[in-house]
Amino acid sequence: MHIHVIHENAAWLEPLAKALDSEHLPWRDWHLDRGVFDLSQPPPAGVFYDRMSASSHTRDHRYAAELTASVLAWLAGHGRRVVNGPRALDLEISKARQYAALAAAGIRAPRTVLVAGRELLVGAADRHFAGEPVILKPNRGGKGLGVRLFHSAEALAAYVAGDDFEAPVDGIHLLQQYIRSPDALITRAEFIGGTFLYAVEVDTSDGFELCPADACQIGDAFCPAGPGEIAPEQIVSPRAKFTIIDGIDAALQARYEAFLAANGIEVAGIEFIRDETGGVYTYDVNTNTNYNPDAERVAGRSAMTALARFLGEELAHLR
C-alpha cells in the first residue's frame, strides 16, 4: 500500500517528495496531465492525496483538473481514502463556489459580483461599485495570475478594451470589493488534517505574490490589500515578506475548521485580510497550498514534514 500524490506540477511536488522520503514512507507520483484508466477495474490500494491546482492551465495542462475530477470519482466509487477529494477540487477551481461555501458557513468574504461576458464588465462595475476601487479576478485562477486592482472606472474600461486583456479560462470574471489593510498585511492560515498548524503574515507594502512557495514567484500579482498602499516613511523598520505566527483569533480558527470539515477539505491555506476597522474578510481558500521555506527556517517549522506525517498516519490506519 502506498501514498499516491495526485498533481500536475513537478516543481511543487519536490518539497513534499523530500518530506515523504525523509519519513521513509512508500509513495507514488500520479502526474495527472494525461493518462489511461480502466474504470471497470478497482484502483490501487492506499491513500490518495489530491493537490491538483487551479492554475494548471497556465502550465499547458488545460484539462488536468477535469481529468482529476473524473479520477477522484473513480476512487470515491471504490471507497478509497482520498485527502482533499471531489468537493475540495470543486472549490479549488471556482472562487464563486468558494464564496458560496464560505457564506453558508457564516464566514464573510469581500462583496463579489460574477460577470460572464467581457462587454458586461464596465457596466457591472459602475452599477455595483459606483466608482469605488475594484479588484478584477478570474473565477478559476491561481498564483495571483489575472488578478488586477483598478482605482477608477476609466482604468478598468481601458484594460477591458485593450490588447492586454486576459480572458478567464472558464469564461467567468469576478469583480470584488477592494479591502484596504492599514498595515499592509494579509494572513494565510495553514491547516493539515483539518486542524490549524500555523499562520503566515505577508507584508504587501511592496506588492504581493499570492503563492508563498519559491516555485511560483511572479512579478505582476496583486492582492486585496493592494500594492504600495503604505508610504515608505510609515514603515518603521524592514520586515520579512513572510513571517510565521503561531495563532490567529480562536473564534475565527474554529469557524475555519468547521468550514473545512463541512466541505471535505483536510489540507488548505485560507487567506484573510483586516480592514481599517478590524473587520475580517476571507478572500481565498487554497487546497493546493504551498509553504515558504525561508519563513519556516526562521520559525523552525516544517509544514511539509507535518503533512507527510499526517499522510503516513492515514496509511497506517488503512494497514
N, C-alpha and C positions, 0 to 999 in steps of 0.2 A: 504494500500500500504506500502511496506517495501523496505529497502535496503537489497539486497541479496549479501553476500560476498562469492565469489567462491574461494576455496583454497584447500590445502591438508595438511597443517601443523598447528596444533592447537597451537603450541608454538609461531609461528609467528603471529597468529591471535590475541593473547591475548592483546597486546597493543592497537590495533585498536578497539577491543571489548570494552575495558575500555573507549576509547575516544568516541565511539558511545553512550555508556551508559551515559557518563557524559554530552553529548549534548542532552540526552533524545530523541534519535532517534529510531524509530522502525526498527529492522533489523533481518535478518535470516542468519543462518550459512549453507552454501552449501559446505559441505566437499565432493569433487568430486574424491575420490579414486575409488568409485564404486557407482552404483545406477540403478534405473529403471525409464525410461522417456517415456511417451506415446507421440510420435511425432505427433499423429493425433489430440492432444488436445493443446490448447494455453498454454503458460507458465503463471505463476502468474504475476500479475502487479507489477510494481515498478522499482527500479534502480538496475542494476546488476553490481557489481564491480569484475572484474576478477583479482585475484592475484595468479594465478597458477604459479608454479616455475619450472624453467628449471632443478633444482636439485631434483625434486620429485622422480625420480627413485632411488635416494640414500636412500630414506626412505621407500623402499619396495612398492612404489606407481608407479610401472613401466608404467602403461598405463593411469595415471591421466591426463597427458597433452593431450593425444589423445581423452580421454573422454571429456575433457573440450572443445576441438576444435569442437566436434560434438554438444555439448550443446550450445555453442556460435552460431553455425549456426542455430540451432532451435530458439534461442532467436532473432537473426537478422531477420530470416524469418517472425517473428511475430512483427517486429518493436519495440522490447523492447529497452529501454535506457540502453546501455552497456558501462561502463567505462573500457577502455583497452580491446577492442573487438578482433575479429579474427586476424587482422593484427598485433596487439600488441603481441598476443600469438605466432604468427608465427615468429616474430623477437626474442622473448624471448627464444625460443627453438632452434635457429640456429644462431650462430655467423657469419657464412658465409653470411646468408641473411641480418644480421645486417650490415655487412661491405658493401654489395652491396647497401643497402639503404642509408648508410652514404655517400658513394661515389656519389650517384645520387643527394644528397643534397649539394655536394661540401665540405664535411667535411672529413678531412684527417685522416685516420687510419694507424696504422703500416702496413708495407708491409706484406702480408699474403699469404701463399700457402696452398691450400686444398689438402689433401692426403687421399685417400681411399685405405687402404692396409698397414698393419704393415711392410711388407717386402719392401715397397717403401719409407719409412721414411728417412732412412740414405742417400740414393741416392738423394732424393729430397732436403734434407738439404745441401748436398755437392754442388749440381747443382745451387741452388737458393741463398745460403747464403755463400758459399765459405769459410767455416771455421769460420765465424763470430759467436758470441754467438747467440743462438736462443731459443725462447720460444716454447714449445710444449703444446698445449691445446686441449681439446675435443671441437668439434663443439657445442655440447649440454652439458653445464656444470652447473655451479652454485657453489657459496661459495668458488671458487678457487680450487675445487676438480679436480685433474688430471692435474693441470697446473704446468709445470716444466720448469726451466731455465737451459740450458746447455751451458757451456762456451767453449766446444770443441766438435768436431765431434766424438772423441773417447768416450766421456761421453755419448753422445746420443746413439751411437751404443751399448754400454754396457747396457744401460737401455732397449733399444728395444729388445735385446737378452736375458734379464734377467727375473727372476721369478716375479719381482715387476711391470712389465709392466701392465698398465691399458688400456684395450680396451674401446674405447668410445661407449656409448650406441647406437648411431646411425651409428657406423662404420666409422665416419669421423673425422680425425685429422686435426688440423691447425698448421702449422709451422709459427711462427711470428717473425718479426724483434724485436730485443731487443733494448729498448729505455732507455738510462741512464739518470736518473734525477740527476742534480748536487747537489741538496739539499735534495735528498731522500724524495720527496713529490709527491703525486698524489692528484688530486682534484676530488671530486664527486659532481656534481651539481644536486640538487633536484628540481623537477618540480611537481606541483599539479594543475590540471585543465589546463595543457599545459603551465603554467606560472611559471617562476623561483621563487622559495621560498627562498632557501639559498644554500650555498655550504659548503662542509666539506673538509678541508685539512687533509690528512692522512700521518702521519710520517711512512716511510717504512724503517728507518735505522736499525731496529731490525727484519726486516721481516714484512710481511703484510698479514692480514687475510681479504679477499676481501669483506666480508659482515660486516657492522658496527654494526649489532644487537647483543645483548648479546646471543641470542639463537643460533647463528651459529659460535661460536668460534671453530676453528680447528687449529691444531698445525703445519700443513705441507703445508701451502699455499704460493704461490709466486705470485708476480705481475710484470708487465713490468718494474717497477722501479728496481726490483731485490733486494734481501735481502743483508744486510751487505755491501752496496756499499760506505757508509760513515764511515771513521775510527772514533773511539771514540774521538780522540783528535780534530777532526774537529767540534764536536758538542759543542757549547759554553755553553749551559745550557739545562737541560732536558726540553722536551716539551711534551705536551699531544699527545697521538696517534691520536685522532680525535679532530679537532678544527673547530668550525663553523665560517665561514666568511660570510659577508652579500652580497658580489657581486663577479662577475667574469667579464672578458672583455665584454663590451657591444655588440661588433660585434659577438663574439662567442656565447653569450647568444641568440642573435637574430637568428643566424643560427640554434642553438639547438631548439628553439621554433618553427621555421619554419619546421624543420625536424620532430618534434613530431606531428605537425598539419597535415603534409602531410601523415603521417603513422598511424593516428588514435590513437595515444598514448597520454593519458592525465595525467598519473601518472608514473614517471620514475626517476631513478638516472642515470646520464650519467657521466662516468669516463674518465678523460683525464690526460695526463702527458706532461710536458715540457722537451725538451732535453737541451743540454748544450748551444745551440744557441738561445733558447727561442721558438723554434718551438713546436706547439701543436699537439698532436696525441690523437685521441679519440679511446679508445680500448674496451669499454663495454657500452651497453645500458641495464639497468636492469629495467624491467617493473614490477618486484615484489619487489620494493625497501623497505628496512628497514632503521631504524634510530637509531643512538647511543644515549642511554638515558643519559650517563654521559656528553657528549658534549652538549646535549640540556639543561641539568640542568645548566651548566656553562653559556651558552648563553641566558638562559631564553626563549627558543623557544620550540615549540611542533609541529612537522610536523604531527603527528597522529591527533592532535586536528584540524589542518588546513585541513587535509584530511577528517575527519569526517564532518566538516562544509561544505566542498565542496559537499560531497555526500548528506548531508541534503538539500543543496540548489537545487541540481538536483532533489531530491524527491519533494521538494516544487514546482518546475516548473511543474512537472507532475500533481500535485494535482490542 
